[in-house]
Amino acid sequence: MQPDEQLKELRWHYGEAYVIDHLDDGRWLAQRRDDRQTLQAGSPDELLAMIRADYAARPVPRQLPE
């Protein structure tokens, strides 16, 4: 799967809780929408594992004020 497709997949599943991006230097980022804490990984699989662990420990509210 290409990086664009992987990014789209991550955003589909976790985009309501995290702002997710892939940078040109190869970093994968996910920023929590509630407190803006940022997770950083070297691959989409690593980021997915980090998101899952973070979300399990501290679920992100899906209805945040604008």
mmCIF file of the N, C-alpha and C atoms, coordinates in Angstrom:
data_MODEL
# 
_entry.id   MODEL 
# 
loop_
_atom_site.group_PDB 
_atom_site.id 
_atom_site.type_symbol 
_atom_site.label_atom_id 
_atom_site.label_alt_id 
_atom_site.label_comp_id 
_atom_site.label_asym_id 
_atom_site.label_entity_id 
_atom_site.label_seq_id 
_atom_site.pdbx_PDB_ins_code 
_atom_site.Cartn_x 
_atom_site.Cartn_y 
_atom_site.Cartn_z 
_atom_site.occupancy 
_atom_site.B_iso_or_equiv 
_atom_site.pdbx_formal_charge 
_atom_site.auth_seq_id 
_atom_site.auth_comp_id 
_atom_site.auth_asym_id 
_atom_site.auth_atom_id 
_atom_site.pdbx_PDB_model_num 
ATOM 1   N N  . MET A 1 1  ? 0.855   -1.186 0.000  1.00 0.00 ? 1  MET A N  1 
ATOM 2   C CA . MET A 1 1  ? 0.000   0.000  0.000  1.00 0.00 ? 1  MET A CA 1 
ATOM 3   C C  . MET A 1 1  ? 0.898   1.246  0.000  1.00 0.00 ? 1  MET A C  1 
ATOM 4   N N  . GLN A 1 2  ? 0.535   2.209  -0.803 1.00 0.00 ? 2  GLN A N  1 
ATOM 5   C CA . GLN A 1 2  ? 1.295   3.454  -0.930 1.00 0.00 ? 2  GLN A CA 1 
ATOM 6   C C  . GLN A 1 2  ? 1.043   4.382  0.265  1.00 0.00 ? 2  GLN A C  1 
ATOM 7   N N  . PRO A 1 3  ? 2.003   5.298  0.572  1.00 0.00 ? 3  PRO A N  1 
ATOM 8   C CA . PRO A 1 3  ? 1.822   6.214  1.708  1.00 0.00 ? 3  PRO A CA 1 
ATOM 9   C C  . PRO A 1 3  ? 0.507   6.991  1.677  1.00 0.00 ? 3  PRO A C  1 
ATOM 10  N N  . ASP A 1 4  ? 0.077   7.441  0.497  1.00 0.00 ? 4  ASP A N  1 
ATOM 11  C CA . ASP A 1 4  ? -1.186  8.180  0.415  1.00 0.00 ? 4  ASP A CA 1 
ATOM 12  C C  . ASP A 1 4  ? -2.373  7.306  0.824  1.00 0.00 ? 4  ASP A C  1 
ATOM 13  N N  . GLU A 1 5  ? -2.326  6.055  0.403  1.00 0.00 ? 5  GLU A N  1 
ATOM 14  C CA . GLU A 1 5  ? -3.402  5.125  0.762  1.00 0.00 ? 5  GLU A CA 1 
ATOM 15  C C  . GLU A 1 5  ? -3.369  4.802  2.253  1.00 0.00 ? 5  GLU A C  1 
ATOM 16  N N  . GLN A 1 6  ? -2.166  4.653  2.806  1.00 0.00 ? 6  GLN A N  1 
ATOM 17  C CA . GLN A 1 6  ? -2.020  4.369  4.237  1.00 0.00 ? 6  GLN A CA 1 
ATOM 18  C C  . GLN A 1 6  ? -2.514  5.551  5.063  1.00 0.00 ? 6  GLN A C  1 
ATOM 19  N N  . LEU A 1 7  ? -2.185  6.748  4.621  1.00 0.00 ? 7  LEU A N  1 
ATOM 20  C CA . LEU A 1 7  ? -2.633  7.957  5.310  1.00 0.00 ? 7  LEU A CA 1 
ATOM 21  C C  . LEU A 1 7  ? -4.154  8.046  5.281  1.00 0.00 ? 7  LEU A C  1 
ATOM 22  N N  . LYS A 1 8  ? -4.732  7.785  4.133  1.00 0.00 ? 8  LYS A N  1 
ATOM 23  C CA . LYS A 1 8  ? -6.187  7.814  3.990  1.00 0.00 ? 8  LYS A CA 1 
ATOM 24  C C  . LYS A 1 8  ? -6.851  6.804  4.920  1.00 0.00 ? 8  LYS A C  1 
ATOM 25  N N  . GLU A 1 9  ? -6.264  5.625  5.022  1.00 0.00 ? 9  GLU A N  1 
ATOM 26  C CA . GLU A 1 9  ? -6.796  4.564  5.883  1.00 0.00 ? 9  GLU A CA 1 
ATOM 27  C C  . GLU A 1 9  ? -6.730  4.968  7.363  1.00 0.00 ? 9  GLU A C  1 
ATOM 28  N N  . LEU A 1 10 ? -5.602  5.508  7.795  1.00 0.00 ? 10 LEU A N  1 
ATOM 29  C CA . LEU A 1 10 ? -5.469  5.963  9.178  1.00 0.00 ? 10 LEU A CA 1 
ATOM 30  C C  . LEU A 1 10 ? -6.478  7.067  9.490  1.00 0.00 ? 10 LEU A C  1 
ATOM 31  N N  . ARG A 1 11 ? -6.617  8.002  8.567  1.00 0.00 ? 11 ARG A N  1 
ATOM 32  C CA . ARG A 1 11 ? -7.567  9.102  8.779  1.00 0.00 ? 11 ARG A CA 1 
ATOM 33  C C  . ARG A 1 11 ? -9.006  8.585  8.818  1.00 0.00 ? 11 ARG A C  1 
ATOM 34  N N  . TRP A 1 12 ? -9.323  7.592  8.003  1.00 0.00 ? 12 TRP A N  1 
ATOM 35  C CA . TRP A 1 12 ? -10.671 7.032  7.985  1.00 0.00 ? 12 TRP A CA 1 
ATOM 36  C C  . TRP A 1 12 ? -11.037 6.481  9.371  1.00 0.00 ? 12 TRP A C  1 
ATOM 37  N N  . HIS A 1 13 ? -10.099 5.760  9.978  1.00 0.00 ? 13 HIS A N  1 
ATOM 38  C CA . HIS A 1 13 ? -10.385 5.099  11.248 1.00 0.00 ? 13 HIS A CA 1 
ATOM 39  C C  . HIS A 1 13 ? -10.222 6.009  12.464 1.00 0.00 ? 13 HIS A C  1 
ATOM 40  N N  . TYR A 1 14 ? -9.268  6.928  12.418 1.00 0.00 ? 14 TYR A N  1 
ATOM 41  C CA . TYR A 1 14 ? -8.949  7.706  13.616 1.00 0.00 ? 14 TYR A CA 1 
ATOM 42  C C  . TYR A 1 14 ? -8.983  9.215  13.414 1.00 0.00 ? 14 TYR A C  1 
ATOM 43  N N  . GLY A 1 15 ? -9.427  9.675  12.272 1.00 0.00 ? 15 GLY A N  1 
ATOM 44  C CA . GLY A 1 15 ? -9.412  11.102 11.966 1.00 0.00 ? 15 GLY A CA 1 
ATOM 45  C C  . GLY A 1 15 ? -10.303 11.966 12.836 1.00 0.00 ? 15 GLY A C  1 
ATOM 46  N N  . GLU A 1 16 ? -11.341 11.398 13.433 1.00 0.00 ? 16 GLU A N  1 
ATOM 47  C CA . GLU A 1 16 ? -12.194 12.186 14.328 1.00 0.00 ? 16 GLU A CA 1 
ATOM 48  C C  . GLU A 1 16 ? -11.494 12.473 15.649 1.00 0.00 ? 16 GLU A C  1 
ATOM 49  N N  . ALA A 1 17 ? -10.544 11.635 16.025 1.00 0.00 ? 17 ALA A N  1 
ATOM 50  C CA . ALA A 1 17 ? -9.859  11.782 17.304 1.00 0.00 ? 17 ALA A CA 1 
ATOM 51  C C  . ALA A 1 17 ? -8.456  12.369 17.164 1.00 0.00 ? 17 ALA A C  1 
ATOM 52  N N  . TYR A 1 18 ? -7.838  12.196 15.995 1.00 0.00 ? 18 TYR A N  1 
ATOM 53  C CA . TYR A 1 18 ? -6.461  12.639 15.777 1.00 0.00 ? 18 TYR A CA 1 
ATOM 54  C C  . TYR A 1 18 ? -6.329  13.368 14.437 1.00 0.00 ? 18 TYR A C  1 
ATOM 55  N N  . VAL A 1 19 ? -5.454  14.357 14.398 1.00 0.00 ? 19 VAL A N  1 
ATOM 56  C CA . VAL A 1 19 ? -5.042  14.976 13.136 1.00 0.00 ? 19 VAL A CA 1 
ATOM 57  C C  . VAL A 1 19 ? -3.835  14.160 12.690 1.00 0.00 ? 19 VAL A C  1 
ATOM 58  N N  . ILE A 1 20 ? -3.936  13.499 11.555 1.00 0.00 ? 20 ILE A N  1 
ATOM 59  C CA . ILE A 1 20 ? -2.909  12.548 11.117 1.00 0.00 ? 20 ILE A CA 1 
ATOM 60  C C  . ILE A 1 20 ? -2.267  13.048 9.833  1.00 0.00 ? 20 ILE A C  1 
ATOM 61  N N  . ASP A 1 21 ? -0.920  12.939 9.788  1.00 0.00 ? 21 ASP A N  1 
ATOM 62  C CA . ASP A 1 21 ? -0.216  13.414 8.598  1.00 0.00 ? 21 ASP A CA 1 
ATOM 63  C C  . ASP A 1 21 ? 1.034   12.576 8.358  1.00 0.00 ? 21 ASP A C  1 
ATOM 64  N N  . HIS A 1 22 ? 1.489   12.615 7.122  1.00 0.00 ? 22 HIS A N  1 
ATOM 65  C CA . HIS A 1 22 ? 2.737   11.974 6.709  1.00 0.00 ? 22 HIS A CA 1 
ATOM 66  C C  . HIS A 1 22 ? 3.605   13.064 6.084  1.00 0.00 ? 22 HIS A C  1 
ATOM 67  N N  . LEU A 1 23 ? 4.795   13.254 6.633  1.00 0.00 ? 23 LEU A N  1 
ATOM 68  C CA . LEU A 1 23 ? 5.689   14.301 6.146  1.00 0.00 ? 23 LEU A CA 1 
ATOM 69  C C  . LEU A 1 23 ? 6.655   13.749 5.103  1.00 0.00 ? 23 LEU A C  1 
ATOM 70  N N  . ASP A 1 24 ? 7.170   14.646 4.279  1.00 0.00 ? 24 ASP A N  1 
ATOM 71  C CA . ASP A 1 24 ? 8.082   14.242 3.207  1.00 0.00 ? 24 ASP A CA 1 
ATOM 72  C C  . ASP A 1 24 ? 9.352   13.572 3.713  1.00 0.00 ? 24 ASP A C  1 
ATOM 73  N N  . ASP A 1 25 ? 9.754   13.869 4.952  1.00 0.00 ? 25 ASP A N  1 
ATOM 74  C CA . ASP A 1 25 ? 10.972  13.261 5.497  1.00 0.00 ? 25 ASP A CA 1 
ATOM 75  C C  . ASP A 1 25 ? 10.732  11.848 6.046  1.00 0.00 ? 25 ASP A C  1 
ATOM 76  N N  . GLY A 1 26 ? 9.505   11.330 5.861  1.00 0.00 ? 26 GLY A N  1 
ATOM 77  C CA . GLY A 1 26 ? 9.202   9.964  6.272  1.00 0.00 ? 26 GLY A CA 1 
ATOM 78  C C  . GLY A 1 26 ? 8.526   9.829  7.620  1.00 0.00 ? 26 GLY A C  1 
ATOM 79  N N  . ARG A 1 27 ? 8.376   10.913 8.341  1.00 0.00 ? 27 ARG A N  1 
ATOM 80  C CA . ARG A 1 27 ? 7.726   10.837 9.650  1.00 0.00 ? 27 ARG A CA 1 
ATOM 81  C C  . ARG A 1 27 ? 6.216   10.750 9.494  1.00 0.00 ? 27 ARG A C  1 
ATOM 82  N N  . TRP A 1 28 ? 5.611   10.000 10.391 1.00 0.00 ? 28 TRP A N  1 
ATOM 83  C CA . TRP A 1 28 ? 4.163   9.862  10.488 1.00 0.00 ? 28 TRP A CA 1 
ATOM 84  C C  . TRP A 1 28 ? 3.750   10.481 11.815 1.00 0.00 ? 28 TRP A C  1 
ATOM 85  N N  . LEU A 1 29 ? 2.756   11.370 11.786 1.00 0.00 ? 29 LEU A N  1 
ATOM 86  C CA . LEU A 1 29 ? 2.339   12.103 12.973 1.00 0.00 ? 29 LEU A CA 1 
ATOM 87  C C  . LEU A 1 29 ? 0.852   11.947 13.222 1.00 0.00 ? 29 LEU A C  1 
ATOM 88  N N  . ALA A 1 30 ? 0.501   11.924 14.501 1.00 0.00 ? 30 ALA A N  1 
ATOM 89  C CA . ALA A 1 30 ? -0.899  11.938 14.920 1.00 0.00 ? 30 ALA A CA 1 
ATOM 90  C C  . ALA A 1 30 ? -0.997  12.863 16.123 1.00 0.00 ? 30 ALA A C  1 
ATOM 91  N N  . GLN A 1 31 ? -1.800  13.901 15.985 1.00 0.00 ? 31 GLN A N  1 
ATOM 92  C CA . GLN A 1 31 ? -1.983  14.859 17.080 1.00 0.00 ? 31 GLN A CA 1 
ATOM 93  C C  . GLN A 1 31 ? -3.395  14.699 17.637 1.00 0.00 ? 31 GLN A C  1 
ATOM 94  N N  . ARG A 1 32 ? -3.472  14.468 18.954 1.00 0.00 ? 32 ARG A N  1 
ATOM 95  C CA . ARG A 1 32 ? -4.775  14.330 19.594 1.00 0.00 ? 32 ARG A CA 1 
ATOM 96  C C  . ARG A 1 32 ? -5.568  15.620 19.417 1.00 0.00 ? 32 ARG A C  1 
ATOM 97  N N  . ARG A 1 33 ? -6.841  15.497 19.144 1.00 0.00 ? 33 ARG A N  1 
ATOM 98  C CA . ARG A 1 33 ? -7.682  16.675 18.950 1.00 0.00 ? 33 ARG A CA 1 
ATOM 99  C C  . ARG A 1 33 ? -8.087  17.331 20.271 1.00 0.00 ? 33 ARG A C  1 
ATOM 100 N N  . ASP A 1 34 ? -7.945  16.622 21.406 1.00 0.00 ? 34 ASP A N  1 
ATOM 101 C CA . ASP A 1 34 ? -8.355  17.220 22.671 1.00 0.00 ? 34 ASP A CA 1 
ATOM 102 C C  . ASP A 1 34 ? -7.243  18.045 23.317 1.00 0.00 ? 34 ASP A C  1 
ATOM 103 N N  . ASP A 1 35 ? -6.070  17.478 23.512 1.00 0.00 ? 35 ASP A N  1 
ATOM 104 C CA . ASP A 1 35 ? -4.998  18.208 24.198 1.00 0.00 ? 35 ASP A CA 1 
ATOM 105 C C  . ASP A 1 35 ? -3.788  18.503 23.313 1.00 0.00 ? 35 ASP A C  1 
ATOM 106 N N  . ARG A 1 36 ? -3.873  18.137 22.047 1.00 0.00 ? 36 ARG A N  1 
ATOM 107 C CA . ARG A 1 36 ? -2.842  18.409 21.033 1.00 0.00 ? 36 ARG A CA 1 
ATOM 108 C C  . ARG A 1 36 ? -1.526  17.661 21.252 1.00 0.00 ? 36 ARG A C  1 
ATOM 109 N N  . GLN A 1 37 ? -1.514  16.644 22.122 1.00 0.00 ? 37 GLN A N  1 
ATOM 110 C CA . GLN A 1 37 ? -0.319  15.833 22.286 1.00 0.00 ? 37 GLN A CA 1 
ATOM 111 C C  . GLN A 1 37 ? -0.043  15.140 20.964 1.00 0.00 ? 37 GLN A C  1 
ATOM 112 N N  . THR A 1 38 ? 1.224   15.096 20.550 1.00 0.00 ? 38 THR A N  1 
ATOM 113 C CA . THR A 1 38 ? 1.584   14.545 19.251 1.00 0.00 ? 38 THR A CA 1 
ATOM 114 C C  . THR A 1 38 ? 2.349   13.237 19.391 1.00 0.00 ? 38 THR A C  1 
ATOM 115 N N  . LEU A 1 39 ? 1.942   12.265 18.606 1.00 0.00 ? 39 LEU A N  1 
ATOM 116 C CA . LEU A 1 39 ? 2.644   10.994 18.486 1.00 0.00 ? 39 LEU A CA 1 
ATOM 117 C C  . LEU A 1 39 ? 3.443   11.036 17.191 1.00 0.00 ? 39 LEU A C  1 
ATOM 118 N N  . GLN A 1 40 ? 4.644   10.475 17.206 1.00 0.00 ? 40 GLN A N  1 
ATOM 119 C CA . GLN A 1 40 ? 5.503   10.503 16.022 1.00 0.00 ? 40 GLN A CA 1 
ATOM 120 C C  . GLN A 1 40 ? 6.085   9.112  15.799 1.00 0.00 ? 40 GLN A C  1 
ATOM 121 N N  . ALA A 1 41 ? 6.040   8.649  14.553 1.00 0.00 ? 41 ALA A N  1 
ATOM 122 C CA . ALA A 1 41 ? 6.524   7.308  14.229 1.00 0.00 ? 41 ALA A CA 1 
ATOM 123 C C  . ALA A 1 41 ? 7.272   7.320  12.901 1.00 0.00 ? 41 ALA A C  1 
ATOM 124 N N  . GLY A 1 42 ? 7.985   6.235  12.644 1.00 0.00 ? 42 GLY A N  1 
ATOM 125 C CA . GLY A 1 42 ? 8.738   6.107  11.407 1.00 0.00 ? 42 GLY A CA 1 
ATOM 126 C C  . GLY A 1 42 ? 8.016   5.332  10.327 1.00 0.00 ? 42 GLY A C  1 
ATOM 127 N N  . SER A 1 43 ? 6.829   4.781  10.676 1.00 0.00 ? 43 SER A N  1 
ATOM 128 C CA . SER A 1 43 ? 6.060   4.027  9.684  1.00 0.00 ? 43 SER A CA 1 
ATOM 129 C C  . SER A 1 43 ? 4.581   4.101  10.050 1.00 0.00 ? 43 SER A C  1 
ATOM 130 N N  . PRO A 1 44 ? 3.706   3.842  9.084  1.00 0.00 ? 44 PRO A N  1 
ATOM 131 C CA . PRO A 1 44 ? 2.277   3.869  9.385  1.00 0.00 ? 44 PRO A CA 1 
ATOM 132 C C  . PRO A 1 44 ? 1.868   2.776  10.369 1.00 0.00 ? 44 PRO A C  1 
ATOM 133 N N  . ASP A 1 45 ? 2.507   1.619  10.286 1.00 0.00 ? 45 ASP A N  1 
ATOM 134 C CA . ASP A 1 45 ? 2.179   0.534  11.218 1.00 0.00 ? 45 ASP A CA 1 
ATOM 135 C C  . ASP A 1 45 ? 2.576   0.904  12.647 1.00 0.00 ? 45 ASP A C  1 
ATOM 136 N N  . GLU A 1 46 ? 3.724   1.527  12.782 1.00 0.00 ? 46 GLU A N  1 
ATOM 137 C CA . GLU A 1 46 ? 4.178   1.978  14.101 1.00 0.00 ? 46 GLU A CA 1 
ATOM 138 C C  . GLU A 1 46 ? 3.233   3.053  14.644 1.00 0.00 ? 46 GLU A C  1 
ATOM 139 N N  . LEU A 1 47 ? 2.812   3.968  13.794 1.00 0.00 ? 47 LEU A N  1 
ATOM 140 C CA . LEU A 1 47 ? 1.888   5.018  14.229 1.00 0.00 ? 47 LEU A CA 1 
ATOM 141 C C  . LEU A 1 47 ? 0.547   4.413  14.629 1.00 0.00 ? 47 LEU A C  1 
ATOM 142 N N  . LEU A 1 48 ? 0.058   3.460  13.874 1.00 0.00 ? 48 LEU A N  1 
ATOM 143 C CA . LEU A 1 48 ? -1.200  2.811  14.210 1.00 0.00 ? 48 LEU A CA 1 
ATOM 144 C C  . LEU A 1 48 ? -1.120  2.161  15.596 1.00 0.00 ? 48 LEU A C  1 
ATOM 145 N N  . ALA A 1 49 ? -0.025  1.477  15.881 1.00 0.00 ? 49 ALA A N  1 
ATOM 146 C CA . ALA A 1 49 ? 0.152   0.857  17.200 1.00 0.00 ? 49 ALA A CA 1 
ATOM 147 C C  . ALA A 1 49 ? 0.173   1.915  18.300 1.00 0.00 ? 49 ALA A C  1 
ATOM 148 N N  . MET A 1 50 ? 0.827   3.040  18.030 1.00 0.00 ? 50 MET A N  1 
ATOM 149 C CA . MET A 1 50 ? 0.892   4.120  19.021 1.00 0.00 ? 50 MET A CA 1 
ATOM 150 C C  . MET A 1 50 ? -0.484  4.742  19.239 1.00 0.00 ? 50 MET A C  1 
ATOM 151 N N  . ILE A 1 51 ? -1.227  4.958  18.169 1.00 0.00 ? 51 ILE A N  1 
ATOM 152 C CA . ILE A 1 51 ? -2.581  5.512  18.285 1.00 0.00 ? 51 ILE A CA 1 
ATOM 153 C C  . ILE A 1 51 ? -3.455  4.575  19.105 1.00 0.00 ? 51 ILE A C  1 
ATOM 154 N N  . ARG A 1 52 ? -3.408  3.305  18.796 1.00 0.00 ? 52 ARG A N  1 
ATOM 155 C CA . ARG A 1 52 ? -4.239  2.336  19.519 1.00 0.00 ? 52 ARG A CA 1 
ATOM 156 C C  . ARG A 1 52 ? -3.901  2.315  21.009 1.00 0.00 ? 52 ARG A C  1 
ATOM 157 N N  . ALA A 1 53 ? -2.616  2.330  21.335 1.00 0.00 ? 53 ALA A N  1 
ATOM 158 C CA . ALA A 1 53 ? -2.201  2.321  22.742 1.00 0.00 ? 53 ALA A CA 1 
ATOM 159 C C  . ALA A 1 53 ? -2.618  3.617  23.435 1.00 0.00 ? 53 ALA A C  1 
ATOM 160 N N  . ASP A 1 54 ? -2.420  4.741  22.754 1.00 0.00 ? 54 ASP A N  1 
ATOM 161 C CA . ASP A 1 54 ? -2.780  6.037  23.324 1.00 0.00 ? 54 ASP A CA 1 
ATOM 162 C C  . ASP A 1 54 ? -4.286  6.121  23.544 1.00 0.00 ? 54 ASP A C  1 
ATOM 163 N N  . TYR A 1 55 ? -5.040  5.696  22.556 1.00 0.00 ? 55 TYR A N  1 
ATOM 164 C CA . TYR A 1 55 ? -6.497  5.777  22.645 1.00 0.00 ? 55 TYR A CA 1 
ATOM 165 C C  . TYR A 1 55 ? -7.036  4.835  23.718 1.00 0.00 ? 55 TYR A C  1 
ATOM 166 N N  . ALA A 1 56 ? -6.424  3.668  23.855 1.00 0.00 ? 56 ALA A N  1 
ATOM 167 C CA . ALA A 1 56 ? -6.858  2.716  24.894 1.00 0.00 ? 56 ALA A CA 1 
ATOM 168 C C  . ALA A 1 56 ? -6.591  3.282  26.291 1.00 0.00 ? 56 ALA A C  1 
ATOM 169 N N  . ALA A 1 57 ? -5.465  3.972  26.444 1.00 0.00 ? 57 ALA A N  1 
ATOM 170 C CA . ALA A 1 57 ? -5.113  4.537  27.744 1.00 0.00 ? 57 ALA A CA 1 
ATOM 171 C C  . ALA A 1 57 ? -5.928  5.784  28.071 1.00 0.00 ? 57 ALA A C  1 
ATOM 172 N N  . ARG A 1 58 ? -6.196  6.596  27.040 1.00 0.00 ? 58 ARG A N  1 
ATOM 173 C CA . ARG A 1 58 ? -6.914  7.859  27.234 1.00 0.00 ? 58 ARG A CA 1 
ATOM 174 C C  . ARG A 1 58 ? -7.777  8.128  26.007 1.00 0.00 ? 58 ARG A C  1 
ATOM 175 N N  . PRO A 1 59 ? -9.004  7.610  25.969 1.00 0.00 ? 59 PRO A N  1 
ATOM 176 C CA . PRO A 1 59 ? -9.864  7.847  24.804 1.00 0.00 ? 59 PRO A CA 1 
ATOM 177 C C  . PRO A 1 59 ? -10.042 9.335  24.530 1.00 0.00 ? 59 PRO A C  1 
ATOM 178 N N  . VAL A 1 60 ? -10.025 9.684  23.275 1.00 0.00 ? 60 VAL A N  1 
ATOM 179 C CA . VAL A 1 60 ? -10.235 11.074 22.849 1.00 0.00 ? 60 VAL A CA 1 
ATOM 180 C C  . VAL A 1 60 ? -11.723 11.286 22.641 1.00 0.00 ? 60 VAL A C  1 
ATOM 181 N N  . PRO A 1 61 ? -12.292 12.292 23.292 1.00 0.00 ? 61 PRO A N  1 
ATOM 182 C CA . PRO A 1 61 ? -13.724 12.574 23.048 1.00 0.00 ? 61 PRO A CA 1 
ATOM 183 C C  . PRO A 1 61 ? -13.952 12.859 21.559 1.00 0.00 ? 61 PRO A C  1 
ATOM 184 N N  . ARG A 1 62 ? -14.991 12.282 21.003 1.00 0.00 ? 62 ARG A N  1 
ATOM 185 C CA . ARG A 1 62 ? -15.260 12.468 19.570 1.00 0.00 ? 62 ARG A CA 1 
ATOM 186 C C  . ARG A 1 62 ? -16.029 13.749 19.288 1.00 0.00 ? 62 ARG A C  1 
ATOM 187 N N  . GLN A 1 63 ? -16.685 14.318 20.282 1.00 0.00 ? 63 GLN A N  1 
ATOM 188 C CA . GLN A 1 63 ? -17.449 15.563 20.117 1.00 0.00 ? 63 GLN A CA 1 
ATOM 189 C C  . GLN A 1 63 ? -16.739 16.688 20.839 1.00 0.00 ? 63 GLN A C  1 
ATOM 190 N N  . LEU A 1 64 ? -15.779 17.319 20.187 1.00 0.00 ? 64 LEU A N  1 
ATOM 191 C CA . LEU A 1 64 ? -15.046 18.419 20.791 1.00 0.00 ? 64 LEU A CA 1 
ATOM 192 C C  . LEU A 1 64 ? -15.645 19.750 20.359 1.00 0.00 ? 64 LEU A C  1 
ATOM 193 N N  . PRO A 1 65 ? -15.573 20.747 21.243 1.00 0.00 ? 65 PRO A N  1 
ATOM 194 C CA . PRO A 1 65 ? -16.081 22.064 20.841 1.00 0.00 ? 65 PRO A CA 1 
ATOM 195 C C  . PRO A 1 65 ? -15.252 22.636 19.711 1.00 0.00 ? 65 PRO A C  1 
ATOM 196 N N  . GLU A 1 66 ? -15.890 23.367 18.838 1.00 0.00 ? 66 GLU A N  1 
ATOM 197 C CA . GLU A 1 66 ? -15.203 23.978 17.682 1.00 0.00 ? 66 GLU A CA 1 
ATOM 198 C C  . GLU A 1 66 ? -14.340 25.136 18.102 1.00 0.00 ? 66 GLU A C  1 
# 
